[in-house]
Amino acid sequence: MRASIGVTDIGRAAAFYEGVLGLAAERSGPSAGIAEGARFYACGDGTMLNVFETPTAGSTRSTVATWYVDDLDAVVAELTAAGAEFVRYDGFGQNAAGIGPRAGGGRIAWVEDPDGNTLAIESDS
């Protein structure tokens, strides 16, 4: 399975996905006529995240990718220290760090990339 996220500026997006989220680019490739307009990030268990520049990129209010982690508090603290700003939603019961209960059990936190694409980090505890 590979998730793909369209962005308006691959350089700005790479700074966020690599510098803030700490993902390592496995490779880059062309996108929409841009020689190095796509980055591919391994995300565990054979999954891949493709972040690519496209003239049709737009932000979405729904979650476009989710990472499952064992220690959500530690991951949120680490990402916050790296500059991530977690999204707060009215009525979701989130704590000061931005972590709230997940539907069906567990916990969740959301962060947006520079284009407003919503990314989730979840844990079962």
N, C-alpha and C positions, 0 to 999 in steps of 0.2 A: 504494500500500500504506500502511495506517495501523496502527500498533500501539496498543493500548489497555491502560492499566494502572490497575486499581482501587486506590484508597487510602481510608483511613478518615477523613482530615482534609485537605481540599484546601489549606487555608492552610499547614499544616505541610509538605505535599508541594510546594507552590509555592516555599516557602523553600528546599527542597533542590534541586529541578529548576532553579530560576532562580538562587538564590544560590550553590549549591555547583557544580552542573554547568554553570552559565552559559548555559542555554537561554533564549531570549527568547520569551515568550508571543505568538503571532500573534493569538489571540483567546481569549475565554472564553465559556462558555455554560452552560445548565442541565444538571443531572444529578441523578437520583433526587429530584426535587422541590426541589433547591437551585438558586436562580437563577444563581449564578456558581460552580457546583460542578464545572466542567470547564475545563481549560486545554488549548490546542492549540499544539504546538511544531513548527515546520518543522525538519527534520533533514537536508536535502540531497537533491538529485535528485528532488524532488517528494514525498518521503516525509513523513509526519506522525506525531507522537506525541501521543496523547490521554491525559491523566492526569485521572481523574475520581473524585469521591467517590461511594461507594456503600456501603450497609449490608451488602453481601455481600462486601466486600473482605477478602482474606486473603493472608497471605504464601505464597510458593511457594519451593521450594528450586531450581527450575529457572530458567534465564535467560528473561526475558520480553521483552527488547529488546537489540539489539546495534548498536553504532556501529562503523563501519570507518574507521580513521584512517591517515594516512601515517606519523606519528611517535608511536608509542605511548609511548615514554619521556617525551617532552615533555608529552603529554596527561596521563599519570598524575602527573607532577610538578606540573603546573598544578592538577589537581583535588585532589591531596593538600594543596597550599598553600591551597586554598579550603576545606579541611575534610573532604574525602572520605576515608573509611577503606576501603581495599581489603581484600577478603575473601581469606583464606588457606585453602586446602584441603590436607589431608594427602595426600602422595603425588603432588602435581601439579607439583613441581619449580619452584615460584615463587621469584623472587629477593626481596630485602629490600623492594622497592617493591610487590610483589604481582603481578609479571608472570611468566607461565609459558608453556611451549610449548603451542600449539594443536594439537589433533588434525588431522592432515593437513597440518601445516606452518604457519608463522607463529607469532604470539604473542598472548596474551590476558590481560586483567585483569578482575576482577569487583568491583563495588561494589553495596551494597544501599541502597535508599531507606529512609525512616523506617518504612515498613510491612514491611520485609524482602523486598521485591521485588528480585530479582537482575537487574542490568544488566551487560552485557559491553561491553568496548572491545577491538577486535581490530585487528591489523595483519598484513600478509603478510610483514613482515621483522622 
